[in-house]
Amino acid sequence: MVKLNKIYTRTGDDGTTGLVDGSRVAKSDAIMQAIGDVDEANSAIGVAIAALGDCDEAALLRRIQNDLFDLGADLATPLGDDEPEWALRMTEAQVNRLEQEIDVLNGGLTALDSFILPGGSSAAAAIHLARAIARRAERSAVAAAGQRALSMHARNYLNRLSDLLFVLGRVVNARPELGGSGDIKWVPGASR
């Protein structure tokens, strides 16, 4: 369990930050960009939860928020042959669970006949924003993987997460009790 008594340490004043194994990297390092983007996605999901209120979709997002802390810990723990037993890694089961949840959510939706615009209800708009940030987090993780070994399951989780958030945004927009009134379809060239 984490115990934080003091929030500031001054150890980062030199532009570095510590990873889980005690090593230090520049705050501008690609791995820190990925960790920061995961944190931002998690925060955006928190906004979506606040917009949703108490419902099954909010409970799903709360579970995902916990997973994203696991994912951040995974990224912050260098991958190596002499990995400590306590290293927290994303698992294939977490990725598979997202796929199962996508299938269930998508099962109740009509097939897309157009691209959709990221909006609708305030909750759906927040979910779409979280989706876009999750995509950026995935791109950042892929970029970081070009410099250091990263967990395949962490990257796969981010890929599935953005898919889940896309589908969940559609679900919320399809449910009037959540403020939805359907997908907002892209009309090519409508603003010309």
C-alpha positions as CSV (number, residue, x, y, z in Angstrom):
1,M,0.0,0.0,0.0
2,V,1.2,3.5,-0.8
3,K,1.8,5.9,2.1
4,L,2.4,9.6,1.3
5,N,3.1,11.9,4.3
6,K,4.8,14.6,2.4
7,I,3.7,15.7,-1.1
8,Y,6.7,17.7,-2.2
9,T,10.2,16.3,-2.0
10,R,12.3,18.8,-4.1
11,T,14.0,15.9,-5.7
12,G,12.5,16.9,-9.0
13,D,13.8,20.4,-9.0
14,D,16.6,19.4,-11.3
15,G,14.2,18.3,-14.0
16,T,14.2,14.6,-13.2
17,T,11.7,12.2,-11.6
18,G,12.0,8.8,-10.1
19,L,10.8,5.6,-11.5
20,V,9.5,2.7,-9.3
21,D,12.9,1.0,-9.2
22,G,14.6,4.2,-7.9
23,S,16.2,5.2,-11.2
24,R,15.8,8.8,-12.3
25,V,14.8,10.0,-15.8
26,A,14.3,13.5,-17.3
27,K,10.7,14.7,-16.9
28,S,10.8,15.2,-20.6
29,D,11.6,11.5,-21.2
30,A,9.2,9.7,-23.5
31,I,8.1,7.3,-20.7
32,M,7.1,10.3,-18.6
33,Q,5.1,11.6,-21.5
34,A,3.2,8.3,-21.6
35,I,2.7,8.2,-17.9
36,G,1.4,11.8,-17.9
37,D,-1.0,11.0,-20.8
38,V,-2.4,8.0,-18.9
39,D,-2.9,10.3,-15.9
40,E,-4.7,12.8,-18.1
41,A,-6.9,10.1,-19.5
42,N,-7.7,9.0,-16.0
43,S,-8.6,12.5,-15.0
44,A,-10.9,12.9,-18.1
45,I,-12.6,9.7,-17.1
46,G,-13.2,11.2,-13.7
47,V,-15.0,14.2,-15.4
48,A,-17.1,11.7,-17.3
49,I,-18.0,9.9,-14.1
50,A,-19.1,13.2,-12.5
51,A,-21.3,13.9,-15.5
52,L,-22.9,10.4,-15.5
53,G,-23.8,10.3,-11.8
54,D,-24.6,6.9,-10.2
55,C,-25.1,4.3,-12.9
56,D,-23.6,1.1,-14.3
57,E,-21.6,3.0,-16.8
58,A,-20.0,5.1,-14.1
59,A,-19.1,1.9,-12.1
60,L,-17.4,0.6,-15.3
61,L,-15.4,3.8,-15.6
62,R,-14.4,3.6,-11.9
63,R,-12.9,0.1,-12.5
64,I,-11.1,1.5,-15.5
65,Q,-9.7,4.3,-13.4
66,N,-8.2,1.8,-11.0
67,D,-6.7,-0.2,-14.0
68,L,-5.1,3.1,-15.2
69,F,-3.3,3.5,-11.9
70,D,-2.0,-0.1,-12.4
71,L,-1.0,0.8,-16.0
72,G,0.9,3.9,-14.7
73,A,2.7,1.7,-12.2
74,D,3.5,-0.7,-15.0
75,L,5.0,2.0,-17.2
76,A,6.9,3.5,-14.3
77,T,8.6,0.1,-13.5
78,P,11.4,-0.6,-16.0
79,L,11.0,-4.0,-17.7
80,G,13.9,-6.3,-17.2
81,D,15.2,-9.8,-16.8
82,D,15.6,-9.4,-13.0
83,E,12.1,-8.1,-12.4
84,P,11.1,-7.8,-8.7
85,E,8.2,-10.0,-7.5
86,W,6.4,-6.9,-6.5
87,A,6.3,-5.3,-9.9
88,L,2.7,-4.5,-10.9
89,R,2.1,-5.4,-14.5
90,M,-1.0,-5.2,-16.7
91,T,-2.4,-8.6,-17.5
92,E,-3.9,-10.2,-20.5
93,A,-7.0,-10.7,-18.4
94,Q,-7.4,-7.0,-18.0
95,V,-7.2,-6.5,-21.8
96,N,-9.7,-9.4,-22.4
97,R,-12.1,-7.9,-19.9
98,L,-12.2,-4.7,-21.9
99,E,-12.9,-6.7,-25.1
100,Q,-15.8,-8.5,-23.4
101,E,-17.2,-5.2,-22.1
102,I,-16.9,-3.7,-25.6
103,D,-18.8,-6.6,-27.1
104,V,-21.6,-6.3,-24.5
105,L,-21.9,-2.5,-24.9
106,N,-21.7,-2.7,-28.7
107,G,-24.3,-5.5,-28.8
108,G,-27.1,-3.1,-28.0
109,L,-26.2,-0.4,-30.5
110,T,-27.2,-0.1,-34.1
111,A,-24.5,-0.4,-36.7
112,L,-22.7,2.8,-37.7
113,D,-23.7,4.2,-41.1
114,S,-21.5,7.3,-40.8
115,F,-18.7,8.6,-38.7
116,I,-19.9,10.4,-35.6
117,L,-19.0,13.7,-34.0
118,P,-17.6,13.6,-30.4
119,G,-20.5,15.2,-28.5
120,G,-24.0,14.7,-27.5
121,S,-24.8,14.8,-23.9
122,S,-22.3,16.3,-21.5
123,A,-21.4,12.8,-20.2
124,A,-20.9,11.5,-23.8
125,A,-18.8,14.5,-24.7
126,A,-16.6,13.9,-21.6
127,I,-16.3,10.2,-22.6
128,H,-15.2,11.2,-26.1
129,L,-12.6,13.6,-24.7
130,A,-11.3,10.8,-22.5
131,R,-11.2,8.5,-25.6
132,A,-9.1,11.1,-27.5
133,I,-6.7,11.4,-24.6
134,A,-6.5,7.6,-24.3
135,R,-5.5,7.5,-28.0
136,R,-2.7,10.0,-27.3
137,A,-1.6,8.0,-24.3
138,E,-1.3,5.0,-26.6
139,R,0.7,6.9,-29.1
140,S,3.0,8.1,-26.3
141,A,3.4,4.6,-25.0
142,V,4.3,3.4,-28.5
143,A,6.9,6.2,-28.8
144,A,8.3,5.3,-25.4
145,A,8.5,1.6,-26.4
146,G,10.9,2.8,-29.2
147,Q,13.4,3.8,-26.4
148,R,12.8,1.1,-23.8
149,A,11.1,-2.2,-23.3
150,L,7.5,-1.8,-22.2
151,S,4.7,-4.2,-21.3
152,M,2.8,-5.4,-24.3
153,H,-0.4,-5.7,-22.2
154,A,-0.1,-2.0,-21.1
155,R,0.0,-0.9,-24.8
156,N,-2.8,-3.3,-25.7
157,Y,-4.9,-2.1,-22.8
158,L,-4.7,1.5,-24.0
159,N,-5.7,0.4,-27.5
160,R,-8.8,-1.4,-26.2
161,L,-9.6,1.4,-23.8
162,S,-10.1,4.0,-26.5
163,D,-12.3,1.5,-28.4
164,L,-14.4,1.0,-25.2
165,L,-14.7,4.7,-24.6
166,F,-15.9,5.2,-28.2
167,V,-18.6,2.6,-27.8
168,L,-19.5,3.8,-24.3
169,G,-20.0,7.4,-25.7
170,R,-22.4,5.9,-28.2
171,V,-24.2,4.0,-25.5
172,V,-24.6,7.1,-23.3
173,N,-25.9,9.1,-26.3
174,A,-28.4,6.3,-27.0
175,R,-29.9,6.4,-23.5
176,P,-32.3,9.3,-22.8
177,E,-32.1,8.6,-19.0
178,L,-28.4,9.6,-19.3
179,G,-29.2,12.7,-21.3
180,G,-28.6,11.1,-24.7
181,S,-30.6,11.7,-27.9
182,G,-28.6,9.6,-30.4
183,D,-25.3,9.8,-32.3
184,I,-24.4,13.1,-33.9
185,K,-23.4,12.1,-37.4
186,W,-20.7,13.6,-39.5
187,V,-22.2,15.1,-42.7
188,P,-19.3,15.4,-45.2
189,G,-19.0,18.9,-46.6
190,A,-22.0,20.2,-44.6
191,S,-20.2,23.5,-43.6
192,R,-19.0,24.5,-47.1
